[in-house]
Amino acid sequence: MVNARRDFFARCAVLLLAAAVLTATAWNRGAEYDEQYTLFVTSGTPRPIWPTTPLRADAVTQMQAEHADVATVARDLRRTDVHPPLYFWAVVGWRAIAGDGLFAIRMLSVACALAALTAVGAIARRCAIPPALAMLLTLGCYGFAYTGGIARGFALAQMLTLAGIVGVLARHWTGAGLLLGCAVLTNYLAVFVAATVLLLTVCAGRRLQAEAPHRRAPGRIGIALQLAGGFVPPVLLAGWFFMAQRDSRPGQFPPFEWLPALLRIARYAAANLTGGLPLYAPEPARIWVAAILASGLVLPVGAAIVRRRCGPFPLVICALAPALGLLALGFAFDNTPIELRYLAFGTPFAALLVARARPRRWVLGILFAVQTASIAGLIVRPETMQPARSSARAAAALALDGAVAIPRGNDGVGIVGAFAMEAPPSLPLLIVGPEDSPAAIRQHLSGFRRAVLVLLPQDGAAQAAIPAMRAALADPGWREIAKASNIVGAEVVAFERTDRPE
């Protein structure tokens, strides 16, 4: 009884710590490219058409504050996007309660991440793993904390996946299948863990029946049918969306090659644990810092895991499922869809494995120290953030009463929305597309004494627009007067008009 009470208070303490960490992450991190799709889709303007003349930054944020209903969101997702609808439908309801700001919408992910941690604790208890330790290790994973603080559907998909596993362990087959299917309806990539769990559960049917002789446990076929009864309907709905979206973003990822894909998997798998720590070192030393972190953490923890059983649920397979699934997906479609946040679906299972292994105290001490530094960097370090905030602040400081030119990007959403959210509301923005000529750009800026170019090469269309932006002010009528430094991932250059003819 005393141990149960102590365990309960320990789990509550971890959840309180998680609430503080994830809320700080949601509050302090700059606006991100992909988050703008959440805001614009749920505002009813999934692909805005921007004017060719400068507009105020707050015109962009006012457009994001509009509200769309679930039918409009579904139609726009099928027509313009590559994501399933459940998260966006949840955001529609959440915005009606919590508000329209980015922080308010991010708090939906925070709530889902806290629920996911609660599910980790429930899985740990059923697998004879210290629950509070498993939850704390999960929170410390950079990938988990990052996806738990941004306005995207990863945290909701993670929560539904883990809740589905809790349902499996409790032998609530139909409910478990429904939760796992809803995870896929939230994020297509959740299918790797969801399908793995379903397959393992069906394969373990006889053992599960033997473990519960006092209950009327169905056989393997009965378990499969009940799981399918919950899983199939949401997956069919997800498939209906996927079939309409499958050709909407060709060329989004580079072509598939085995060695680069494996190296990318390894790098992002390590980043899920250590985050941006290697980025804080000077360029020549980064690779060595990364190697030391990997060998100093992975080897001792791996050895501890090998010495112990993995518990009643095959956590190793679930931890590897996202990486293996992404490799298979890339090979099948000849692209490399490998990102840190995609691999974050495996972080709770890696944490459960480590907690199950019960490493020595010095190993846990090192692990917690690295995770603490990693999460602190997630919250405060600009190296871990996208360039919208730092570039917007630098541009506003240099522009004074002038205008700022930014690239439109692939579809006028990610770059424009994030920059406008971080810029002063009255700052004039000229949105430049890859088709705009230097003369046209120069003409649109002719009414301002000062102009600032913000060169954000975040996608292919932005990279195509940058040469014309540079050429527009490489003219006798303009002279460079300042350049911002320490901007990660962007270049900010200020120009002033001269008295010479253009």
C-alpha positions as CSV (number, residue, x, y, z in Angstrom):
1,M,0.0,0.0,0.0
2,V,2.8,2.4,0.9
3,N,4.7,1.5,-2.3
4,A,1.5,2.0,-4.4
5,R,1.0,5.5,-2.8
6,R,4.6,6.4,-3.4
7,D,4.4,5.3,-7.0
8,F,1.2,7.3,-7.5
9,F,2.8,10.5,-6.1
10,A,5.9,9.9,-8.2
11,R,3.8,9.7,-11.3
12,C,1.9,12.8,-10.4
13,A,5.3,14.6,-9.8
14,V,6.5,13.6,-13.3
15,L,3.2,14.9,-14.9
16,L,3.6,18.2,-13.1
17,L,7.2,18.5,-14.3
18,A,6.0,17.5,-17.8
19,A,3.3,20.2,-17.8
20,A,5.8,22.8,-16.9
21,V,8.4,21.7,-19.5
22,L,5.9,21.3,-22.3
23,T,4.1,24.5,-21.6
24,A,7.5,26.4,-21.6
25,T,8.3,24.7,-24.9
26,A,5.0,25.8,-26.4
27,W,5.4,29.3,-25.1
28,N,9.0,30.1,-25.9
29,R,9.7,28.5,-29.2
30,G,9.4,30.5,-32.4
31,A,6.7,29.8,-35.0
32,E,7.5,26.9,-37.4
33,Y,6.9,26.3,-41.1
34,D,4.7,23.3,-40.7
35,E,2.5,24.8,-38.0
36,Q,1.2,27.3,-40.5
37,Y,-0.7,24.5,-42.3
38,T,-2.6,23.8,-39.1
39,L,-3.5,27.5,-38.8
40,F,-4.5,28.1,-42.4
41,V,-6.4,24.9,-42.9
42,T,-8.5,25.4,-39.8
43,S,-9.1,29.0,-40.8
44,G,-10.7,28.0,-44.1
45,T,-7.9,29.5,-46.3
46,P,-5.6,26.5,-46.9
47,R,-3.6,28.2,-49.7
48,P,-3.8,32.0,-49.6
49,I,-3.2,34.1,-52.6
50,W,-1.1,37.1,-51.5
51,P,-1.1,40.5,-53.2
52,T,1.8,41.6,-55.3
53,T,2.2,44.8,-53.3
54,P,3.4,45.1,-49.7
55,L,0.8,44.2,-47.0
56,R,1.0,44.5,-43.2
57,A,2.0,41.5,-41.1
58,D,-1.2,41.6,-39.2
59,A,-3.2,41.0,-42.4
60,V,-1.6,37.5,-42.4
61,T,-2.4,36.8,-38.8
62,Q,-6.0,38.1,-39.2
63,M,-6.5,35.6,-42.0
64,Q,-5.2,32.8,-39.7
65,A,-7.8,33.8,-37.0
66,E,-10.8,32.9,-39.2
67,H,-12.7,29.7,-38.4
68,A,-13.7,26.8,-40.6
69,D,-16.1,24.0,-39.9
70,V,-15.2,20.3,-40.1
71,A,-16.7,19.8,-43.5
72,T,-14.7,22.7,-45.0
73,V,-11.5,21.3,-43.3
74,A,-12.2,17.9,-44.8
75,R,-12.7,19.3,-48.3
76,D,-9.6,21.5,-48.1
77,L,-7.4,18.6,-46.8
78,R,-8.4,16.3,-49.7
79,R,-7.8,19.1,-52.2
80,T,-4.6,20.8,-51.0
81,D,-2.9,18.8,-48.2
82,V,-1.1,15.5,-47.4
83,H,-2.5,14.8,-43.9
84,P,-5.5,12.9,-42.5
85,P,-8.2,14.9,-40.8
86,L,-8.6,13.9,-37.2
87,Y,-6.1,16.3,-35.7
88,F,-7.4,19.2,-37.8
89,W,-11.0,18.4,-36.6
90,A,-9.7,18.4,-33.0
91,V,-8.1,21.8,-33.6
92,V,-11.4,23.2,-34.9
93,G,-13.1,22.2,-31.6
94,W,-10.1,23.3,-29.5
95,R,-10.0,26.8,-31.1
96,A,-13.6,27.4,-30.2
97,I,-12.6,26.8,-26.5
98,A,-9.0,27.9,-26.1
99,G,-8.6,30.6,-28.8
100,D,-6.8,31.2,-32.1
101,G,-3.3,32.1,-31.1
102,L,-0.4,29.7,-31.8
103,F,0.3,29.2,-28.1
104,A,-3.3,28.3,-27.5
105,I,-3.3,25.7,-30.3
106,R,0.0,24.3,-29.2
107,M,-1.6,23.6,-25.8
108,L,-3.7,20.9,-27.4
109,S,-0.4,19.1,-28.2
110,V,0.7,19.7,-24.6
111,A,-2.5,18.1,-23.3
112,C,-2.1,15.1,-25.6
113,A,1.5,14.7,-24.6
114,L,0.5,14.6,-20.9
115,A,-2.1,12.0,-21.7
116,A,0.5,10.0,-23.6
117,L,2.8,10.1,-20.6
118,T,0.0,8.8,-18.4
119,A,-0.4,5.9,-20.9
120,V,3.3,5.2,-20.7
121,G,2.9,4.9,-16.9
122,A,0.0,2.5,-17.4
123,I,2.0,0.4,-19.9
124,A,4.9,0.3,-17.5
125,R,2.8,-0.9,-14.6
126,R,1.4,-3.8,-16.6
127,C,4.8,-4.7,-17.8
128,A,6.4,-4.6,-14.4
129,I,8.5,-1.6,-15.2
130,P,8.9,1.4,-12.8
131,P,6.2,3.7,-14.1
132,A,7.6,7.1,-12.9
133,L,11.1,6.2,-14.3
134,A,9.6,5.3,-17.7
135,M,7.6,8.5,-17.8
136,L,10.5,10.6,-16.8
137,L,12.8,9.0,-19.5
138,T,10.1,9.5,-22.1
139,L,9.7,13.2,-21.2
140,G,13.5,13.6,-21.5
141,C,13.5,12.4,-25.1
142,Y,13.9,15.4,-27.3
143,G,11.6,14.0,-30.0
144,F,8.8,13.5,-27.5
145,A,9.1,16.9,-25.9
146,Y,9.4,18.6,-29.2
147,T,6.3,17.0,-30.8
148,G,4.5,17.7,-27.5
149,G,4.9,21.4,-27.8
150,I,4.1,22.3,-31.5
151,A,0.8,22.8,-33.3
152,R,0.9,19.5,-35.3
153,G,-0.8,16.2,-35.0
154,F,2.1,14.1,-33.7
155,A,1.3,14.3,-30.0
156,L,-2.4,13.3,-30.6
157,A,-1.3,10.4,-32.7
158,Q,1.2,9.4,-30.1
159,M,-1.4,9.5,-27.3
160,L,-3.9,7.4,-29.3
161,T,-1.2,4.8,-30.1
162,L,-0.2,4.5,-26.5
163,A,-3.8,4.4,-25.3
164,G,-4.4,1.6,-27.9
165,I,-1.6,-0.4,-26.4
166,V,-3.1,0.1,-22.9
167,G,-6.3,-1.3,-24.4
168,V,-4.5,-4.3,-25.8
169,L,-2.8,-5.0,-22.4
170,A,-6.2,-4.7,-20.7
171,R,-7.7,-7.0,-23.4
172,H,-10.3,-4.5,-24.6
173,W,-9.8,-5.6,-28.2
174,T,-12.3,-3.5,-30.1
175,G,-11.5,-0.3,-28.2
176,A,-7.8,-0.9,-28.7
177,G,-8.3,-1.3,-32.4
178,L,-10.4,1.8,-32.6
179,L,-7.7,3.9,-30.8
180,L,-5.0,2.5,-33.0
181,G,-7.1,3.2,-36.1
182,C,-7.7,6.8,-34.9
183,A,-4.0,7.2,-34.5
184,V,-3.6,6.5,-38.3
185,L,-6.5,8.9,-39.0
186,T,-4.4,11.5,-37.1
187,N,-1.1,10.8,-38.8
188,Y,-0.5,8.3,-41.6
189,L,2.9,7.4,-40.2
190,A,1.4,6.1,-36.9
191,V,0.5,3.0,-39.0
192,F,4.0,1.6,-38.4
193,V,3.6,1.2,-34.7
194,A,-0.2,0.5,-34.9
195,A,0.2,-2.3,-37.4
196,T,3.1,-3.8,-35.4
197,V,1.0,-3.8,-32.2
198,L,-2.0,-5.4,-34.0
199,L,0.2,-8.1,-35.6
200,L,2.0,-8.9,-32.3
201,T,-1.3,-9.0,-30.4
202,V,-2.8,-11.5,-32.9
203,C,0.3,-13.7,-32.9
204,A,0.2,-13.8,-29.1
205,G,-3.5,-14.8,-29.0
206,R,-2.9,-18.2,-27.4
207,R,-0.6,-16.9,-24.7
208,L,-3.0,-14.1,-23.9
209,Q,-5.7,-16.7,-23.5
210,A,-3.5,-18.9,-21.2
211,E,-2.7,-15.8,-19.1
212,A,-6.4,-15.2,-18.3
213,P,-7.9,-18.7,-17.7
214,H,-10.6,-17.2,-15.5
215,R,-11.9,-15.1,-18.3
216,R,-13.7,-16.0,-21.5
217,A,-10.8,-14.9,-23.7
218,P,-11.3,-15.4,-27.5
219,G,-8.9,-17.3,-29.6
220,R,-6.6,-15.8,-32.1
221,I,-9.3,-15.4,-34.8
222,G,-11.7,-13.8,-32.3
223,I,-9.0,-11.3,-31.2
224,A,-8.2,-10.4,-34.8
225,L,-11.9,-9.9,-35.6
226,Q,-12.5,-7.7,-32.6
227,L,-9.3,-5.6,-33.3
228,A,-10.3,-5.2,-36.9
229,G,-13.8,-4.1,-36.0
230,G,-12.3,-1.1,-34.2
231,F,-9.3,-0.5,-36.5
232,V,-10.7,-0.8,-40.0
233,P,-13.4,2.0,-40.1
234,P,-11.0,4.9,-39.2
235,V,-8.3,3.5,-41.4
236,L,-10.7,3.3,-44.4
237,L,-11.6,6.9,-43.8
238,A,-7.9,7.7,-43.7
239,G,-7.4,5.8,-46.9
240,W,-10.2,7.9,-48.6
241,F,-8.2,11.0,-47.8
242,F,-4.9,9.5,-48.8
243,M,-6.1,8.5,-52.2
244,A,-7.1,12.1,-53.0
245,Q,-3.8,13.5,-51.6
246,R,-1.2,11.0,-52.8
247,D,0.0,13.1,-55.7
248,S,-0.3,16.6,-54.1
249,R,3.4,17.1,-53.2
250,P,5.7,15.5,-55.7
251,G,9.4,16.0,-55.0
252,Q,8.9,16.7,-51.3
253,F,11.7,14.4,-50.3
254,P,15.0,13.5,-52.0
255,P,15.3,10.2,-53.9
256,F,16.0,7.0,-51.9
257,E,19.5,5.7,-51.4
258,W,20.3,3.1,-48.8
259,L,23.4,4.5,-47.2
260,P,22.2,8.2,-46.9
261,A,18.9,6.9,-45.6
262,L,20.5,4.7,-42.9
263,L,22.8,7.6,-41.9
264,R,19.8,9.9,-41.7
265,I,17.9,7.4,-39.6
266,A,20.9,7.0,-37.2
267,R,21.4,10.8,-36.9
268,Y,17.8,11.5,-36.1
269,A,17.5,8.5,-33.8
270,A,20.4,10.0,-31.8
271,A,18.8,13.5,-32.0
272,N,15.6,12.1,-30.4
273,L,17.7,11.6,-27.3
274,T,20.4,14.3,-27.4
275,G,18.5,16.9,-29.4
276,G,20.6,19.9,-30.6
277,L,23.6,19.4,-28.2
278,P,26.1,18.8,-31.0
279,L,24.9,22.1,-32.7
280,Y,26.3,24.2,-29.9
281,A,29.9,23.1,-30.6
282,P,32.0,24.8,-33.3
283,E,31.6,23.3,-36.8
284,P,34.7,21.1,-36.8
285,A,34.0,19.6,-33.4
286,R,30.3,18.8,-34.0
287,I,30.9,15.3,-35.4
288,W,33.1,14.4,-32.5
289,V,30.6,15.7,-29.9
290,A,27.9,13.7,-31.6
291,A,30.1,10.6,-31.6
292,I,31.0,11.0,-27.9
293,L,27.4,11.5,-26.9
294,A,26.3,8.4,-28.9
295,S,29.0,6.1,-27.5
296,G,28.7,7.5,-24.0
297,L,24.9,6.9,-23.9
298,V,23.9,4.3,-26.4
299,L,26.6,1.7,-25.5
300,P,26.0,1.5,-21.7
301,V,22.2,1.7,-22.0
302,G,22.3,-0.9,-24.8
303,A,24.4,-3.2,-22.7
304,A,22.0,-2.8,-19.8
305,I,19.0,-3.6,-22.1
306,V,20.8,-6.7,-23.4
307,R,21.4,-8.0,-19.9
308,R,17.7,-7.9,-19.1
309,R,14.5,-9.3,-20.5
310,C,12.4,-6.7,-22.4
311,G,9.2,-7.5,-20.5
312,P,5.9,-9.1,-21.5
313,F,5.3,-6.7,-24.4
314,P,7.8,-6.7,-27.3
315,L,9.0,-3.2,-26.8
316,V,12.1,-3.6,-29.0
317,I,10.0,-4.2,-32.1
318,C,7.8,-1.2,-31.4
319,A,10.8,1.0,-30.8
320,L,12.2,0.0,-34.2
321,A,8.9,0.0,-36.1
322,P,9.0,3.7,-37.1
323,A,12.6,3.5,-38.5
324,L,12.0,0.2,-40.3
325,G,8.7,1.5,-41.7
326,L,10.2,4.7,-43.0
327,L,13.0,2.7,-44.7
328,A,10.4,0.4,-46.3
329,L,8.3,3.4,-47.4
330,G,11.3,5.2,-48.9
331,F,12.4,2.1,-50.8
332,A,8.9,1.5,-52.1
333,F,8.3,5.1,-53.3
334,D,11.9,6.1,-54.1
335,N,12.1,9.0,-51.6
336,T,13.6,9.6,-48.2
337,P,10.7,10.6,-45.8
338,I,12.9,10.6,-42.7
339,E,12.6,13.4,-40.2
340,L,13.2,13.6,-36.4
341,R,9.5,14.0,-35.6
342,Y,8.6,10.9,-37.6
343,L,11.0,8.8,-35.5
344,A,9.6,10.3,-32.3
345,F,6.8,7.6,-32.4
346,G,9.4,5.2,-31.1
347,T,10.7,7.2,-28.2
348,P,8.2,6.0,-25.5
349,F,9.2,2.4,-26.2
350,A,12.9,3.2,-26.0
351,A,12.3,4.8,-22.7
352,L,10.3,1.8,-21.5
353,L,13.2,-0.4,-22.5
354,V,15.7,1.6,-20.6
355,A,13.5,1.7,-17.5
356,R,12.9,-2.0,-17.7
357,A,16.7,-2.6,-17.9
358,R,17.2,-0.6,-14.7
359,P,20.7,0.7,-15.6
360,R,23.2,1.5,-12.9
361,R,22.9,4.8,-11.2
362,W,25.8,6.4,-13.0
363,V,24.3,5.5,-16.4
364,L,21.0,7.0,-15.4
365,G,22.8,10.1,-14.0
366,I,24.6,10.6,-17.4
367,L,21.4,10.0,-19.3
368,F,19.3,12.4,-17.2
369,A,22.1,15.1,-17.4
370,V,22.1,14.9,-21.2
371,Q,18.3,14.8,-21.4
372,T,18.1,17.9,-19.1
373,A,20.6,19.8,-21.3
374,S,18.8,18.7,-24.4
375,I,15.3,19.8,-23.2
376,A,16.7,23.1,-22.0
377,G,18.2,23.7,-25.4
378,L,14.8,22.8,-27.0
379,I,13.2,25.6,-25.0
380,V,15.8,28.4,-25.3
381,R,18.4,27.8,-27.9
382,P,18.0,29.4,-31.3
383,E,19.9,26.6,-33.0
384,T,17.0,24.2,-32.3
385,M,14.4,26.7,-33.7
386,Q,13.5,27.6,-37.2
387,P,14.6,31.0,-38.5
388,A,11.2,32.8,-38.4
389,R,11.6,34.5,-35.0
390,S,15.2,35.5,-35.2
391,S,15.0,36.7,-38.8
392,A,11.7,38.7,-38.1
393,R,13.2,40.4,-35.1
394,A,16.4,41.3,-37.0
395,A,14.4,42.5,-40.1
396,A,12.2,44.7,-37.9
397,A,15.2,46.3,-36.2
398,L,16.8,47.1,-39.6
399,A,13.7,48.2,-41.5
400,L,12.6,51.1,-39.3
401,D,9.9,52.7,-41.4
402,G,10.8,50.6,-44.5
403,A,9.5,47.4,-46.0
404,V,10.7,43.8,-45.7
405,A,10.8,41.4,-48.7
406,I,10.4,37.6,-48.0
407,P,10.1,34.7,-50.3
408,R,6.6,33.2,-50.7
409,G,7.8,29.6,-50.6
410,N,6.2,26.6,-52.2
411,D,2.6,27.5,-51.5
412,G,2.6,30.8,-49.5
413,V,1.9,29.1,-46.2
414,G,4.9,28.0,-44.2
415,I,7.4,30.8,-44.7
416,V,4.9,33.7,-44.9
417,G,2.7,32.6,-41.9
418,A,5.6,31.9,-39.5
419,F,7.4,35.2,-40.4
420,A,4.3,37.3,-40.1
421,M,3.5,35.8,-36.7
422,E,6.9,36.8,-35.3
423,A,7.0,40.3,-37.0
424,P,5.5,43.5,-35.6
425,P,1.9,43.8,-36.7
426,S,2.5,47.0,-38.7
427,L,5.6,45.8,-40.6
428,P,5.0,46.0,-44.4
429,L,5.8,42.7,-46.1
430,L,6.5,42.2,-49.8
431,I,5.9,38.5,-50.6
432,V,8.1,37.5,-53.5
433,G,7.4,34.4,-55.7
434,P,9.9,32.6,-57.9
435,E,8.2,34.1,-61.0
436,D,8.8,37.7,-59.9
437,S,11.5,39.6,-61.8
438,P,14.1,41.9,-60.2
439,A,12.5,44.9,-61.9
440,A,9.1,44.0,-60.5
441,I,10.5,43.6,-57.0
442,R,12.4,46.9,-57.2
443,Q,9.2,48.6,-58.4
444,H,7.2,47.3,-55.5
445,L,9.8,48.6,-53.0
446,S,10.2,52.0,-54.7
447,G,7.9,53.8,-52.3
448,F,10.1,53.0,-49.3
449,R,13.3,54.7,-48.3
450,R,14.7,51.5,-46.8
451,A,14.2,47.8,-47.7
452,V,15.3,44.6,-46.0
453,L,15.7,41.3,-47.8
454,V,15.0,38.3,-45.6
455,L,16.5,35.3,-47.5
456,L,14.9,32.2,-46.1
457,P,15.8,29.1,-48.2
458,Q,13.4,26.8,-46.5
459,D,11.9,25.1,-49.6
460,G,12.5,24.9,-53.4
461,A,10.3,27.8,-54.4
462,A,12.0,30.1,-51.8
463,Q,15.5,29.1,-53.1
464,A,14.3,29.9,-56.6
465,A,13.1,33.4,-55.6
466,I,16.3,34.4,-53.7
467,P,18.5,35.2,-56.7
468,A,15.9,37.7,-58.1
469,M,15.6,39.3,-54.6
470,R,19.3,39.8,-54.5
471,A,19.4,41.2,-58.0
472,A,16.5,43.6,-57.4
473,L,18.6,45.7,-55.0
474,A,22.0,45.2,-56.6
475,D,21.2,48.4,-58.4
476,P,22.7,51.9,-58.4
477,G,19.5,53.2,-56.8
478,W,20.1,51.1,-53.7
479,R,23.1,50.5,-51.4
480,E,23.6,47.9,-48.7
481,I,23.8,49.5,-45.3
482,A,23.7,46.6,-42.8
483,K,23.5,42.8,-42.4
484,A,22.2,40.9,-39.4
485,S,24.4,38.3,-37.8
486,N,23.8,35.2,-35.8
487,I,20.6,34.3,-37.8
488,V,20.4,30.5,-38.0
489,G,19.1,29.3,-41.4
490,A,18.6,32.7,-43.0
491,E,20.3,35.9,-44.2
492,V,18.9,39.4,-43.4
493,V,20.3,42.4,-45.4
494,A,19.2,46.0,-45.2
495,F,19.4,48.5,-48.1
496,E,18.8,52.2,-48.4
497,R,17.8,54.3,-51.4
498,T,20.4,56.6,-53.0
499,D,20.0,59.7,-55.0
500,R,21.4,58.0,-58.1
501,P,18.9,56.9,-60.8
502,E,17.8,53.3,-60.9
